[in-house]
Amino acid sequence: MRIPWAKRLPVEIQQNIDIESYRIKQTSKGKITLPRGTTEIEPIGPKEIYTLGHNELEPLSQIIQELNEHFGTDFTEDDKLCIREIEQRLAGNEALEASVRVNPPENARLTFDLVVNDLLQDMIDGHFKFYKQVNDDPEFAKTFLDWLFERYLGRPKKG
């Protein structure tokens, strides 16, 4: 999908921004009641600030650090977006979930690897560096897919 205003952006910016990974999501709906009159309205205080818990943040940072150290890659914290996108798509894949539910782990793993490969193919434009590393280095691919499969099996299940 091309954004009309994106045609005016320099090529370097268009290549480095993955606008499709952003979305607008309505999180609440309601009305604001204001007092009558011409009085000054006091600002609302800050809401509770949400930060990623140690368990959410650490595994992604840790796997990137381990992959970089072991394989000499240069993935950054920004590359976590690619991994998160893969995990989100895996979590929404009902066929994969059914395969994991009814098959022994070694058979489910075959399906898992095929699904991840398809996801990487779909993401090639926005995450080429990551795709190339997985595609060109079988040892890297095995290490990454092993880690990803373990995370997939350990995630909270739907329903």
Wavefront OBJ file of the C-alpha trace (Angstrom):
o trace
v 0.000 0.000 0.000
v 1.436 3.352 -0.994
v 0.611 6.483 0.945
v -0.061 9.485 -1.370
v 2.225 11.850 0.557
v 4.984 9.222 0.542
v 5.681 10.035 -3.105
v 7.129 13.359 -1.981
v 9.499 11.858 0.590
v 13.122 11.197 -0.375
v 13.854 7.606 -1.376
v 16.115 7.068 1.661
v 13.271 7.904 4.021
v 10.773 5.759 2.129
v 13.159 2.798 2.337
v 13.881 3.210 6.052
v 10.342 3.732 7.323
v 7.926 0.822 7.521
v 4.705 2.815 7.758
v 2.616 -0.346 7.369
v 3.682 -1.560 10.815
v 1.890 1.383 12.446
v -1.839 1.471 12.929
v -4.498 3.555 14.597
v -6.511 1.678 17.168
v -9.400 3.054 19.186
v -8.782 2.145 22.805
v -11.799 3.745 24.434
v -15.005 5.553 23.703
v -16.838 8.058 25.828
v -17.817 11.616 26.491
v -16.064 14.387 28.328
v -18.256 16.466 30.592
v -17.162 20.044 31.060
v -18.351 22.452 33.736
v -20.603 25.266 32.539
v -19.293 28.776 32.436
v -16.054 30.481 31.496
v -13.798 29.089 34.186
v -10.343 27.734 33.568
v -10.184 23.965 33.224
v -7.499 22.227 35.243
v -5.426 19.709 33.307
v -5.997 16.063 34.008
v -3.146 14.470 35.923
v -1.028 11.784 34.347
v -2.524 8.341 34.074
v -0.703 5.267 35.213
v 2.388 4.891 33.051
v 2.786 1.521 31.388
v 6.238 0.209 30.788
v 7.314 -3.144 29.465
v 7.943 -5.586 32.230
v 11.327 -7.225 32.577
v 9.937 -10.515 31.225
v 8.577 -8.875 28.061
v 11.645 -6.819 27.254
v 14.499 -9.073 28.236
v 13.997 -12.109 25.976
v 13.984 -10.051 22.770
v 16.969 -7.972 23.795
v 18.739 -11.090 24.971
v 18.195 -13.056 21.754
v 19.406 -10.121 19.648
v 22.522 -9.821 21.814
v 23.160 -13.585 21.666
v 22.668 -13.722 17.894
v 24.994 -10.756 17.412
v 27.698 -12.274 19.615
v 27.457 -15.793 18.216
v 27.026 -14.947 14.521
v 28.750 -11.567 14.278
v 25.545 -9.874 13.122
v 24.699 -6.251 13.806
v 21.021 -6.405 14.722
v 19.849 -3.504 16.833
v 17.026 -2.934 19.260
v 15.040 -1.673 16.243
v 15.152 -5.176 14.781
v 12.935 -6.283 17.662
v 10.053 -4.869 15.606
v 10.647 -7.605 13.045
v 10.636 -10.327 15.693
v 7.528 -8.901 17.358
v 5.760 -8.790 13.997
v 6.638 -12.441 13.373
v 5.382 -13.394 16.836
v 2.124 -11.481 16.351
v 1.498 -13.157 13.025
v 2.308 -16.575 14.491
v -0.105 -15.977 17.364
v -2.872 -15.181 14.876
v -2.255 -18.237 12.685
v -5.084 -20.648 13.496
v -3.719 -23.456 11.299
v -0.419 -23.386 13.178
v -2.210 -23.344 16.517
v -4.264 -26.379 15.462
v -1.123 -28.184 14.313
v 0.610 -27.565 17.635
v -2.487 -28.715 19.512
v -2.907 -32.077 17.713
v 0.645 -33.036 16.722
v 3.720 -34.076 18.674
v 6.274 -31.258 18.954
v 8.572 -32.591 16.210
v 5.702 -32.632 13.673
v 4.354 -29.276 14.829
v 7.868 -27.888 14.414
v 7.834 -28.780 10.701
v 4.629 -26.793 10.246
v 6.052 -23.970 12.388
v 9.200 -23.700 10.235
v 7.114 -23.553 7.045
v 4.866 -20.839 8.474
v 7.839 -18.750 9.662
v 9.500 -19.099 6.261
v 6.296 -17.862 4.586
v 6.121 -14.938 7.032
v 9.721 -13.990 6.310
v 8.976 -14.089 2.568
v 6.021 -11.736 3.138
v 8.218 -9.373 5.179
v 11.182 -9.327 2.779
v 10.666 -5.709 1.683
v 10.543 -4.194 5.162
v 13.053 -6.438 6.898
v 15.477 -7.567 4.195
v 18.549 -7.648 6.454
v 16.819 -10.006 8.859
v 15.409 -12.182 6.057
v 18.822 -12.416 4.385
v 20.528 -13.509 7.602
v 17.953 -16.252 8.222
v 17.990 -17.343 4.596
v 21.776 -17.301 4.071
v 23.003 -18.803 7.351
v 21.502 -22.223 8.226
v 23.043 -22.240 11.718
v 21.607 -18.777 12.426
v 18.226 -19.885 11.071
v 18.211 -22.980 13.289
v 19.178 -21.017 16.405
v 16.593 -18.307 15.722
v 13.799 -20.747 14.845
v 14.558 -22.904 17.905
v 14.263 -19.829 20.119
v 11.125 -18.598 18.336
v 9.455 -22.025 18.568
v 10.132 -22.202 22.313
v 8.590 -18.746 22.749
v 5.600 -19.754 20.632
v 4.965 -22.862 22.740
v 5.329 -20.864 25.975
v 2.959 -18.024 25.037
v -0.478 -17.684 26.664
v -3.040 -19.662 24.672
v -6.249 -18.192 23.239
v -9.623 -18.862 24.773
l 1 2 3 4 5 6 7 8 9 10 11 12 13 14 15 16 17 18 19 20 21 22 23 24 25 26 27 28 29 30 31 32 33 34 35 36 37 38 39 40 41 42 43 44 45 46 47 48 49 50 51 52 53 54 55 56 57 58 59 60 61 62 63 64 65 66 67 68 69 70 71 72 73 74 75 76 77 78 79 80 81 82 83 84 85 86 87 88 89 90 91 92 93 94 95 96 97 98 99 100 101 102 103 104 105 106 107 108 109 110 111 112 113 114 115 116 117 118 119 120 121 122 123 124 125 126 127 128 129 130 131 132 133 134 135 136 137 138 139 140 141 142 143 144 145 146 147 148 149 150 151 152 153 154 155 156 157 158 159
